[in-house]
């Protein structure tokens, strides 16, 4: 009986090892990141939003990319844009390690990266877009939950935005300038014309917007759609 159990354990470990090697091979075969062609294989990508990012520079538009690097983003009602990232070129990105997507490496699963993205795309093609309740972050979080990225399916608009802000890699210095220069200009003009009143307005606007997503995510769990 003990011999059978050890044998089963041995074959299971072999199977898991083989799957892990296959994932490493798959990651190695991904094409290079190429910002000029807007190709970011298996990445989450981010770009600043007009007006909103001028006041709150860490808030922007987000998308997720297929294995061939093509960007998918929820850009409007019943519309997932393919290879046409809304609001401009990618400024920041995070490349996802396939080994951290547990649905891709579990022995009984036959799902691949693009399968998960396809299912989320089909779902969001029948969703109404709303900046406050169902937006681009909802779409990307839905994909990460399908992939069980990080070993859980608790991704939401708040922790996704935080991860991108903290871990996102800048495409280049020009992307940093593009993201922060409008904020600096608006802030300087606002302080010159409105003084402290403008600063209070910006802080209140940022707190209200961030507070909405925190409350909608963690206090009213059906308010922010995923």
C-alpha positions as a printed NumPy array, in Angstrom:
array([[  0.   ,   0.   ,   0.   ],
       [  2.843,   2.367,   0.931],
       [  4.636,   1.415,  -2.313],
       [  1.551,   2.303,  -4.378],
       [  1.193,   5.644,  -2.592],
       [  4.846,   6.491,  -3.188],
       [  4.523,   5.494,  -6.826],
       [  1.471,   7.71 ,  -7.279],
       [  3.251,  10.599,  -5.606],
       [  6.308,  10.073,  -7.828],
       [  4.252,  10.152, -11.05 ],
       [  2.34 ,  13.204,  -9.847],
       [  5.551,  15.08 ,  -9.113],
       [  6.909,  14.044, -12.508],
       [  3.746,  15.319, -14.176],
       [  3.9  ,  18.649, -12.36 ],
       [  7.578,  18.993, -13.224],
       [  6.864,  18.31 , -16.883],
       [  4.089,  20.907, -16.954],
       [  6.362,  23.458, -15.295],
       [  9.038,  22.786, -17.932],
       [  6.452,  23.203, -20.674],
       [  5.471,  26.555, -19.175],
       [  9.101,  27.663, -19.062],
       [  9.503,  26.655, -22.707],
       [  6.319,  28.53 , -23.629],
       [  7.557,  31.673, -21.851],
       [ 10.919,  31.359, -23.595],
       [  9.184,  31.16 , -26.963],
       [  7.269,  34.397, -26.456],
       [  8.287,  37.135, -28.841],
       [ 10.224,  40.158, -27.57 ],
       [  8.542,  43.231, -26.141],
       [  8.473,  45.781, -28.963],
       [  6.954,  49.168, -27.983],
       [  7.33 ,  50.551, -31.52 ],
       [  5.017,  47.848, -32.869],
       [  2.886,  47.887, -29.697],
       [  3.702,  44.251, -28.958],
       [  3.78 ,  43.203, -25.305],
       [  3.459,  39.388, -25.049],
       [  1.539,  38.242, -21.95 ],
       [  1.659,  41.71 , -20.401],
       [ -0.646,  44.077, -18.574],
       [ -0.249,  47.522, -20.146],
       [ -1.11 ,  51.047, -18.992],
       [ -1.391,  54.52 , -20.486],
       [ -2.511,  57.849, -18.974],
       [ -6.074,  59.074, -19.454],
       [ -6.756,  62.587, -20.772],
       [ -8.041,  64.985, -18.085],
       [ -8.229,  62.424, -15.264],
       [ -4.5  ,  61.575, -15.333],
       [ -3.735,  65.29 , -15.538],
       [ -5.15 ,  65.581, -12.008],
       [ -4.414,  62.082, -10.665],
       [ -1.363,  60.755, -12.561],
       [ -1.496,  57.216, -11.115],
       [ -4.936,  56.578, -12.635],
       [ -5.022,  55.552, -16.298],
       [ -6.304,  53.17 , -18.953],
       [ -5.271,  49.514, -18.788],
       [ -5.291,  46.485, -21.078],
       [ -3.957,  42.942, -21.339],
       [ -2.036,  41.32 , -24.184],
       [ -2.216,  38.009, -26.002],
       [  0.755,  35.688, -26.391],
       [  1.606,  37.353, -29.712],
       [  1.726,  40.733, -27.96 ],
       [ -1.498,  42.184, -29.38 ],
       [ -3.263,  44.453, -26.876],
       [ -6.874,  43.855, -25.822],
       [ -8.687,  46.575, -23.867],
       [-12.278,  47.231, -22.851],
       [-12.751,  50.571, -24.571],
       [-16.521,  51.142, -24.698],
       [-19.975,  49.6  , -24.415],
       [-19.937,  46.032, -25.786],
       [-16.534,  46.702, -27.318],
       [-13.141,  45.136, -26.639],
       [-10.549,  46.829, -28.814],
       [ -7.974,  44.612, -30.526],
       [ -4.546,  45.987, -31.481],
       [ -5.694,  49.588, -31.095],
       [ -4.966,  50.657, -27.534],
       [ -7.338,  53.442, -26.578],
       [ -5.82 ,  56.767, -25.429],
       [ -2.41 ,  56.296, -26.978],
       [  0.795,  54.33 , -26.763],
       [  1.677,  52.121, -23.819],
       [  3.568,  53.951, -21.053],
       [  3.995,  51.14 , -18.493],
       [  3.738,  47.361, -18.538],
       [  4.068,  44.256, -16.382],
       [  4.963,  40.975, -18.063],
       [  3.174,  38.049, -16.445],
       [  5.106,  34.878, -15.666],
       [  3.047,  31.896, -16.814],
       [  4.154,  29.91 , -13.764],
       [  2.254,  32.388, -11.569],
       [ -0.997,  31.638, -13.423],
       [ -2.131,  28.518, -11.605],
       [ -4.864,  27.655, -14.119],
       [ -2.153,  27.229, -16.746],
       [  0.005,  24.837, -14.752],
       [ -2.433,  22.659, -12.809],
       [ -2.273,  19.058, -14.143],
       [ -5.98 ,  18.664, -14.981],
       [ -6.242,  21.977, -16.851],
       [ -5.957,  22.272, -20.626],
       [ -6.422,  26.062, -20.703],
       [ -3.805,  28.299, -22.294],
       [ -3.237,  32.049, -21.916],
       [ -5.111,  33.086, -25.054],
       [ -8.084,  30.858, -24.149],
       [ -8.648,  32.791, -20.921],
       [ -8.391,  36.127, -22.75 ],
       [-10.822,  34.933, -25.418],
       [-13.441,  33.986, -22.817],
       [-13.16 ,  37.341, -21.044],
       [-13.328,  39.169, -24.371],
       [-16.501,  37.332, -25.332],
       [-18.04 ,  38.161, -21.956],
       [-17.199,  41.874, -22.071],
       [-18.47 ,  42.2  , -25.629],
       [-21.891,  41.967, -23.98 ],
       [-21.159,  44.395, -21.13 ],
       [-22.037,  48.072, -20.86 ],
       [-19.08 ,  50.336, -20.163],
       [-19.182,  52.628, -17.151],
       [-16.155,  54.49 , -15.805],
       [-17.337,  53.998, -12.227],
       [-18.732,  50.452, -12.23 ],
       [-17.45 ,  48.472, -15.239],
       [-14.301,  49.74 , -16.9  ],
       [-10.989,  48.648, -18.385],
       [ -9.675,  47.56 , -14.975],
       [-12.716,  45.288, -14.573],
       [-11.815,  43.576, -17.85 ],
       [ -8.178,  42.955, -16.933],
       [ -9.098,  41.788, -13.418],
       [-11.572,  39.339, -14.964],
       [ -8.766,  37.894, -17.096],
       [ -6.388,  37.551, -14.14 ],
       [ -9.07 ,  35.813, -12.093],
       [ -9.639,  33.318, -14.914],
       [ -5.904,  32.624, -14.979],
       [ -5.783,  32.395, -11.167],
       [ -2.791,  34.726, -11.323],
       [ -0.825,  34.814,  -8.096],
       [ -2.681,  31.766,  -6.827],
       [ -6.021,  33.487,  -6.239],
       [ -9.09 ,  34.896,  -8.01 ],
       [ -9.477,  38.028,  -5.88 ],
       [ -8.228,  40.558,  -8.413],
       [-10.24 ,  43.787,  -8.548],
       [ -9.878,  47.348,  -9.813],
       [ -8.113,  48.526,  -6.635],
       [ -5.38 ,  45.919,  -6.194],
       [ -4.811,  45.835,  -9.964],
       [ -4.256,  49.612, -10.074],
       [ -1.947,  49.361,  -7.039],
       [  0.153,  46.587,  -8.614],
       [  0.526,  48.526, -11.85 ],
       [  1.523,  51.684,  -9.955],
       [  4.074,  49.862,  -7.794],
       [  5.461,  47.256, -10.214],
       [  4.891,  48.708, -13.665],
       [  7.963,  49.101, -15.882],
       [  8.241,  52.319, -17.845],
       [  8.613,  51.883, -21.596],
       [ 11.104,  54.73 , -21.571],
       [ 11.886,  58.223, -20.298],
       [  9.535,  59.73 , -22.861],
       [  6.691,  57.697, -21.377],
       [  7.429,  59.086, -17.918],
       [  7.393,  62.618, -19.282],
       [  4.161,  61.943, -21.162],
       [  2.541,  60.668, -17.979],
       [  3.653,  63.33 , -15.498],
       [  4.264,  66.508, -17.519],
       [  0.542,  67.357, -18.009],
       [ -0.006,  66.888, -14.242],
       [  2.9  ,  69.204, -13.409],
       [  1.691,  71.86 , -15.892],
       [ -1.918,  71.738, -14.667],
       [ -0.761,  71.818, -11.041],
       [  1.49 ,  74.837, -11.622],
       [ -1.185,  76.77 , -13.514],
       [ -3.822,  75.833, -10.949],
       [ -1.663,  76.935,  -8.022],
       [ -0.786,  80.171,  -9.812],
       [ -4.414,  81.027, -10.568],
       [ -6.251,  79.438,  -7.661],
       [ -3.667,  78.982,  -4.959],
       [ -4.532,  76.622,  -2.127],
       [ -8.15 ,  76.372,  -3.27 ],
       [ -7.018,  74.52 ,  -6.379],
       [ -4.814,  72.169,  -4.34 ],
       [ -7.733,  71.396,  -2.029],
       [ -9.913,  70.707,  -5.079],
       [ -7.369,  68.263,  -6.56 ],
       [ -6.983,  66.431,  -3.249],
       [-10.751,  66.245,  -2.762],
       [-11.234,  64.957,  -6.313],
       [ -8.539,  62.299,  -5.839],
       [ -9.944,  61.18 ,  -2.479],
       [-13.486,  61.04 ,  -3.871],
       [-12.499,  58.961,  -6.909],
       [-10.197,  56.579,  -5.021],
       [-12.705,  56.348,  -2.171],
       [-15.475,  55.398,  -4.6  ],
       [-13.52 ,  52.422,  -5.916],
       [-12.447,  51.338,  -2.424],
       [-16.016,  51.447,  -1.11 ],
       [-17.464,  49.916,  -4.258],
       [-14.919,  47.095,  -4.187],
       [-14.713,  46.194,  -0.521],
       [-18.006,  47.397,   1.003],
       [-20.534,  46.814,  -1.797],
       [-19.102,  43.831,  -3.661],
       [-21.603,  43.837,  -6.506],
       [-21.198,  47.526,  -7.273],
       [-17.91 ,  47.309,  -9.185],
       [-18.299,  44.623, -11.835],
       [-15.541,  42.156, -12.66 ]])
